[in-house]
Amino acid sequence: MKKTVLNISDCDTSHLISLLNKYQLKLHIKPDDLEIPGSYWGESEAGLISNNIYVRNDTPIHSMLHETCHYICMDNSRRQNLDTNAAGDYDEENGVCYLQIILAELIPEMGKQRMMQDMDSWGYTFRLGSAQKWFEQDAEDAFNWLINHQIVNTKKQATFKLRS
């Protein structure tokens, strides 16, 4: 059984919508009894089709942010044909995880610490054993990848630009 993580229903959706709007993404909250369109993992996991993020009230915030960050971190050609599987390589996946921790700060109910805790609870795996240790001690390559693609700045802040 998975530990409790912060879900869509635990947050003020206006904060989520505001964040997604910065990246030209649209949030769609589906009824709790329906499947989530574009969900790669199924169940309550967020879905991604084109520039649409699909969730339910029981969707974890970390899942919504992870799919959001895939959209931000993929190149334009993949973004144009996006339907369910964000794909991406090892470096991009690390960039996605790093960025979702940074963007968590923009959701008042979440924050960086809670995001890392939820990532660990859900089963994300990192070489050093936790999201926090990875983020603080072992993620320089992910940070540099995000800088090289102008997705974050040197102060570890989002630029609100999509990878081109």
Protein Blocks (a to p, Z undefined) as FASTA:
>chain_A
ZZddddfklpcfklmmmmmmmnopacddddfkbccehiangmjbccdehjbccddfklcf
klmmmmmmmmmmpcfklmmmgghiagiafklmmmmmmmmmmmmmmmmknommlmmmmmmm
nopacfkopaklmmmmmmmmmmmmmmmnomacfkopaehiacZZ
